[in-house]
Amino acid sequence: MLNQNEINKLKEQAVPPQFNFINNKKIDGIKGKRLDVDSPVDGKVFTSITDSTVEDVDMAVNAARTTFEQGEWSQAAPAFRKKVMHKWADLIEQNALEIAVLGTRDNGTQINMALKG
């Protein structure tokens, strides 16, 4: 059952500025520009994100390709990949309400729909 007090607390929680994550590093984009993220729920800015350029995307794609070709993930044993994916799933389940509230703040989705998603 949903706890409205917990939801309200999460709605008011500060969301730190978000960055690109490329090659295990937070990167604020080549041009360093930011975009404010307004919530459709109340019209208030609740965080900011990197205003990525084509060059930022190219850097991310190149880093991903290099990592893939190095084989740490792509050549890993299926059991290892399964273990990692299960860990991701566990973390998503453990933080489902926080993720759902963030989705609600970001795009106005109803909380029940966000939790199902």
Backbone hydrogen bonds, N-H to C=O, Kabsch-Sander energy under -0.5 kcal/mol:
donor,donor_aa,acceptor,acceptor_aa,energy
4,Q,2,L,-0.7
7,I,3,N,-2.2
8,N,4,Q,-2.8
9,K,5,N,-2.1
10,L,6,E,-2.3
11,K,7,I,-2.3
12,E,8,N,-1.2
13,Q,9,K,-0.7
13,Q,10,L,-0.5
15,V,46,F,-0.8
18,Q,48,S,-3.3
20,N,27,I,-2.2
22,I,20,N,-0.6
22,I,25,K,-2.3
25,K,22,I,-0.9
27,I,20,N,-3.1
35,L,49,I,-2.7
37,V,47,T,-2.8
38,D,36,D,-0.6
39,S,44,K,-2.7
43,G,39,S,-2.8
46,F,37,V,-2.7
47,T,37,V,-0.9
49,I,35,L,-2.6
51,D,33,K,-2.6
52,S,50,T,-1.4
57,V,53,T,-2.0
58,D,54,V,-2.7
59,M,55,E,-2.3
60,A,56,D,-2.2
61,V,57,V,-2.8
62,N,58,D,-2.7
63,A,59,M,-2.2
64,A,60,A,-2.5
65,R,61,V,-2.6
66,T,62,N,-2.5
67,T,63,A,-2.4
68,F,64,A,-2.7
69,E,65,R,-2.8
70,Q,66,T,-1.8
71,G,67,T,-0.8
71,G,68,F,-1.0
72,E,67,T,-0.6
75,Q,71,G,-1.8
76,A,73,W,-1.4
80,F,77,A,-0.6
81,R,77,A,-2.1
82,K,78,P,-2.7
83,K,79,A,-2.1
84,V,80,F,-2.2
85,M,81,R,-2.6
86,H,82,K,-2.5
87,K,83,K,-1.9
88,W,84,V,-2.3
89,A,85,M,-2.4
90,D,86,H,-2.6
91,L,87,K,-2.4
92,I,88,W,-2.4
93,E,89,A,-2.5
94,Q,90,D,-2.6
95,N,91,L,-1.5
96,A,93,E,-1.1
99,I,95,N,-2.5
100,A,96,A,-2.7
101,V,97,L,-2.8
102,L,98,E,-2.1
103,G,99,I,-2.3
104,T,100,A,-2.3
105,R,101,V,-2.5
106,D,102,L,-2.2
107,N,103,G,-2.7
108,G,104,T,-2.1
109,T,103,G,-0.6
114,A,110,Q,-2.5
115,L,111,I,-2.4
116,K,112,N,-1.7
117,G,113,M,-1.9
